[in-house]
């Protein structure tokens, strides 16, 4: 990927998440719901169960955002390095976990992950990356760098990522209805007005959603770095529960997660 396009993607993410930070948790119920919390806990359990007995309780949360994964890692007893390109998103995380930040259990760094990895040489027992790969300029290259930061026996957990390929006409209809229902019934009038005023643009920020995402390249990248995939889950997700259930019944699984071990 050329330097100009990479910079455009990074700037688009900075702009989007600067505006979105204060309402992120409220407008992304597809991620912030009991089913996803349970799934994440299950994936982290797989990662934790395979760690060496002497593994340090040190985790790297990539694209930590408002702390969806960081909170889970803290409950498991990990000290967390939370990295996100958005200072505003990390501000929300720091507010949620103020006591843990004060106690030194959470450290934050507002930086793109490739720059962070270029400056930090720490090794981690668990690395998590949730709903982030499709935002990165070159997710394959970044995964290679992340894999190198795992200790032997350490685990990489990738969570809530979109699959590649064109949506069917049925999927397009259902997801359009899902967005409309969520906008009308799950989004407050205040948030709707704010979103309209900001004109949030996901096009370049979600670059690999709009330009193609290849989960098979993820598997190949991990294998090339000597990682073995412990578990993969493909599932249906949506902002509203009825559409989520309907997608599941119809077998339309467009989201995936995995845990891989070094």
DAQUINOR-V878879 format. One line per field, one symbol per residue. ss: DSSP state (H for helix, E for strand, C for the rest). burial: # if it has 9 or more other ideal C-beta (glycine too) atoms within 8 Angstrom, else .. Layout:
ss=???
burial=???
This chain:
ss=CCHHHHHHHHHHHHHHHHHHHHHHHHHCCCCCCHHHHHHHHHHHHHHHHCCCCCCCCEEEEECCCCCHHHHHHHHCCCEEEEEECCHHHHHHHHHHCHHHHHCCCEEEEECCHHHHHHHCCCCEEEEEEECCHHHCCCHHHHHHHHHCCEEEEEEEEEEEEECCCCCCHHHHHHHHHHHHHHHHHCCCHHHHHHHHHHCCCCCCCCHHHHCCCCHHHHHHHHHHCCCEEEEEEEECCCCCHHHHHHHHHCCCCCEEEEEEEC
burial=....##.###.#######.##.##.######.#..##.###.##.###.##...#..#################...#########.#######.##..##...#####...##.##......##############.##.######.###.###########.......##.##.###.###..##...##.##.....#..######...#.#.###.##..#.#.##..#.######..##.###...###########
